[in-house]
Amino acid sequence: MSGTVRVDVSPEVSQWAIARTDQREQLERQYPLEKWLHGELKPTLHQLEGLAKKTYVPLGVFFLSHPPKEE
């Protein structure tokens, strides 16, 4: 059994989280964002934890089917 756990994440939620930061270019160098956003590859749980920290989004938000509404 592989030790890598890949998780389903809504591309809409990922896009929302990435758009909230001004670090997209840096994130693209660190993660395969385009593959994630196009459903070609799922992020590992470890990668998702890193993305959550860098975008200042709680990890649990990535498991929603739609981005949260902000007021």
VONU-79819 format. One line per field, with one value per residue (C-alpha): x, y, z; residue number from 0; residue in one letter. Coordinates in steps of 0.1 Angstrom, whole numbers, always signed. Layout:
REM VONU-79819
u <- c(X_...)
v <- c(Y_...)
w <- c(Z_...)
num <- c(NUM_...)
residuo <- c(A_...)
//
This chain:
REM VONU-79819
u <- c(+0_+13_+18_+6_-30_-45_-77_-107_-108_-133_-115_-138_-127_-90_-94_-111_-83_-56_-73_-73_-36_-11_+13_-1_+32_+51_+24_+26_+63_+57_+25_+10_-19_-30_-33_-53_-76_-82_-88_-57_-42_-54_-33_-18_-30_+5_+4_-31_-20_+8_-15_-39_-11_+1_-33_-44_-75_-84_-78_-114_-126_-109_-133_-164_-181_-183_-162_-177_-195_-176_-193)
v <- c(+0_+34_+60_+88_+99_+118_+138_+150_+188_+209_+229_+258_+258_+256_+284_+306_+299_+307_+339_+352_+354_+374_+344_+325_+324_+312_+285_+274_+268_+248_+228_+214_+238_+235_+197_+201_+227_+206_+174_+157_+150_+151_+168_+148_+155_+169_+192_+204_+212_+233_+251_+258_+275_+295_+308_+313_+291_+265_+230_+220_+246_+226_+197_+219_+215_+253_+282_+298_+331_+360_+391)
w <- c(+0_-9_+19_-4_+3_-26_-18_-38_-38_-57_-85_-77_-41_-51_-76_-49_-24_-50_-61_-25_-25_-45_-46_-76_-95_-64_-58_-94_-90_-59_-68_-101_-98_-134_-132_-99_-114_-145_-126_-141_-107_-71_-45_-17_+18_+26_-4_+5_+40_+25_+1_+30_+50_+21_+11_+47_+42_+69_+56_+61_+35_+8_+14_+7_-27_-32_-18_+13_+9_+23_+36)
num <- c(0_1_2_3_4_5_6_7_8_9_10_11_12_13_14_15_16_17_18_19_20_21_22_23_24_25_26_27_28_29_30_31_32_33_34_35_36_37_38_39_40_41_42_43_44_45_46_47_48_49_50_51_52_53_54_55_56_57_58_59_60_61_62_63_64_65_66_67_68_69_70)
residuo <- c(M_S_G_T_V_R_V_D_V_S_P_E_V_S_Q_W_A_I_A_R_T_D_Q_R_E_Q_L_E_R_Q_Y_P_L_E_K_W_L_H_G_E_L_K_P_T_L_H_Q_L_E_G_L_A_K_K_T_Y_V_P_L_G_V_F_F_L_S_H_P_P_K_E_E)
//
